[in-house]
Amino acid sequence: MKVCVSIDCESPGPTGNGEVPPLVSGYSETVGDGTNTSFTVTHGLDSDFVVTSVRHVPSGEIRNVSPAVTVLDRNSVRLDFSAAPSVDEYSVYVLALKM
């Protein structure tokens, strides 16, 4: 499952066409296939300022799972787990600050 969200808050100003851009945007995706330990998440948020959070899908808990996160570019991150997650075991949430 993939989900994209935008949070429209007080913004520095209009974009020129009267619209106010969101300050924070988000994306989520489930990862895990029982084999691989590395997953590239292409979030498409176009930001250098991203934060990730990982939630255990079966329990709904935010567990103390700390995959190494590498920002690959403005639109993708790589998560490296120490052990291969089972199929769709984790939801990865990416939040991006628009500056």
N, C-alpha and C positions, 0 to 999 in steps of 0.2 A: 504494500500500500504506500502511496506517495501523497503527501499533502503539502500545499503551499498556503501561507497566510501573510497578510500585511497588517500592521498596526498603525493606524493613522493617528498621530499625536500632534502636539503643537510642533510645527515645523519651522525651519528658518525662513521659509517664504515660498511663494508660488513658483512654479516651473516656467512661467512666462505665458502659459496658456490658461491661467486661472486655477489650475489644479495644484493641490498641496501634496508633495510626495511623502510617502511614509518614512518614518525614521528607523523603524525596525521591520524587517521581513523575516519570515521563517519558512522552513522546509522540513519535512520528516520522511523517513523511509525505513522499512524493515530490512535488516541484514542477517545473514547467516545461511549457510548451506550444508553444514556438517563436515565440510572438507577444508575450505580456505580459511586463513587467518587474517587476510588483508582484503579490504573492501574500499573501492572508490565510490564516494557519494557525490554525484553531480547535482548540486543544489540550484545552480543558475541564479544566484542572488547578487552577483556582480559587486562583491565587496571584499576588501582585505581584512575587515574587522568582523570575524565570525567566532561564535562560541558554540561548542557542541555539548550535548547531554545524551546519555544512553539509558534507556529504560528496558528492563527485563519484561518481555511481552507476556509470558505465561502468568506471572504473578502481578504485573502492573507496577512493580516496585522499581524505584531508582536504586539500583544496586551499586556497590562499590566496585564497579567494573571500570577499569581505566585503560581503555585501549590507547595506544600512542596515536595522536592525531597530528597529521601533517597537512598544512594548507598547500595544495598543489598550485592553485591559481585563484582568481577572483570568483570562480564558479564551481570549484570542487575541492574536496578534502579526502584524505585517505585515512582509514582507521586500521590499525594493526593490533589484533588481539593476541594474547599469549597462547590461547587454545582456540580451536575452531568452534565457533558458535553453531548450535544446531539450526535446522531450517527455520528462518524467520524468528530467531530467538530474541533479537534486540531491535527496538525502535531507536533510531538515531535522529535527534532533533538538532537542527542547525539554525541559529539565529544570527542575523547579519545587521550591523549598524550601517545605515546609509549616512554618509557625511558629505 
